Amino acid sequence: MFKEPIGPGQFVIGCHDAQPFTRFYGSVACDQPLDVSLTFSNDEVDDKGNPINDGNLGELHYDAQGARQLYDPAKQEQTGKIFSMIFGRWIRIEAKNIGNEAPTFLRLYVRGSVF
């Protein structure tokens, strides 16, 4: 849940732990175009050598891209689905508003499934 809509050029990021070799699938719905990406990391510790936890999960190096798609509300049936496989320990999903206005609604769901 957001406190306020993400304006043009702004983005929202979610991070979570994952299992290696995980399929991620989900859906996007919004009234503005979005740039949505799933990236992942295999870091075992942060740059300071600390073990990974909720406090430093966002500081990892999310170098590997699992999926990236440009969501177009006029083409919901083609661009509103997410499917990706990652080979990493940590996942980050980012949704950037590339439209001209703040959205009146934004729904972004991602679920994981281990083989």
C-alpha positions in Angstrom: 0.0 0.0 0.0 1.3 3.4 -1.0 0.9 6.6 1.1 0.6 8.6 -2.2 0.6 7.8 -5.9 4.0 7.6 -7.7 4.4 10.7 -9.9 5.9 10.8 -13.4 9.5 9.6 -13.3 9.1 8.2 -9.8 9.4 4.5 -8.9 8.7 2.0 -6.2 10.9 -0.9 -5.3 10.2 -4.1 -3.4 12.9 -6.5 -2.2 12.6 -10.1 -0.8 14.6 -13.2 -0.3 14.1 -16.0 -2.8 15.2 -19.5 -3.5 17.7 -20.2 -6.2 16.0 -21.5 -9.4 12.6 -19.8 -8.7 9.9 -19.0 -11.2 8.2 -15.6 -10.6 4.8 -14.7 -12.1 2.4 -12.0 -11.6 0.3 -9.2 -13.1 0.3 -5.5 -13.5 -2.7 -3.1 -13.8 -2.4 0.7 -13.9 -3.8 3.6 -15.8 -0.3 5.0 -16.6 2.5 3.3 -18.6 5.1 1.6 -16.4 8.6 0.3 -16.8 8.6 -2.9 -14.7 11.8 -5.0 -13.9 12.7 -8.0 -11.9 16.4 -8.2 -10.9 18.2 -10.5 -8.6 21.3 -10.8 -6.5 23.5 -13.6 -5.3 25.3 -11.5 -2.6 26.0 -13.4 0.6 26.9 -10.2 2.6 26.6 -6.5 2.1 29.6 -4.2 1.2 30.5 -3.9 4.8 30.6 -7.7 5.3 27.4 -7.9 7.3 25.0 -10.9 6.8 21.9 -10.1 4.8 18.7 -9.3 6.7 15.7 -7.0 6.2 17.7 -4.0 7.2 20.3 -4.2 4.4 18.4 -6.2 1.7 18.0 -3.0 -0.4 21.8 -2.4 -0.5 22.7 -5.6 -2.4 24.0 -5.5 -6.0 21.0 -6.4 -8.1 23.1 -6.9 -11.3 21.3 -9.7 -13.0 18.0 -8.9 -14.8 15.4 -11.6 -14.8 12.8 -9.7 -16.8 12.0 -6.2 -17.9 8.8 -5.1 -19.7 7.1 -1.9 -20.6 3.5 -1.9 -19.4 1.0 -0.1 -21.6 -2.5 0.3 -20.2 -3.9 0.3 -23.7 -2.4 -3.2 -24.3 -3.2 -4.8 -20.9 -3.7 -8.2 -22.5 -0.2 -8.2 -23.9 1.9 -6.3 -21.3 0.0 -7.0 -18.1 1.5 -10.4 -17.3 4.9 -11.1 -15.7 6.8 -14.4 -16.0 10.5 -14.8 -15.1 12.9 -17.3 -13.8 15.8 -16.2 -11.6 18.9 -18.0 -10.5 19.6 -15.9 -7.4 19.1 -15.6 -3.6 17.4 -12.2 -3.5 14.9 -10.5 -5.7 14.0 -6.9 -6.4 11.0 -5.7 -8.4 10.9 -2.1 -9.5 8.0 -0.2 -11.2 8.7 3.2 -12.6 5.9 5.5 -13.8 6.8 6.6 -17.3 3.5 8.3 -17.9 2.6 11.9 -17.7 0.4 11.8 -14.6 0.3 10.1 -11.2 -1.8 6.9 -11.5 -5.3 6.7 -10.0 -4.7 3.0 -9.4 -1.7 0.6 -9.5 -1.8 -3.1 -8.8 1.4 -5.1 -9.1 1.4 -8.7 -7.9 4.4 -11.1 -7.9 4.5 -14.7 -6.6 7.2 -17.2 -6.6 7.2 -21.0 -7.2 10.2 -23.3 -6.6 10.6 -26.2 -9.0 
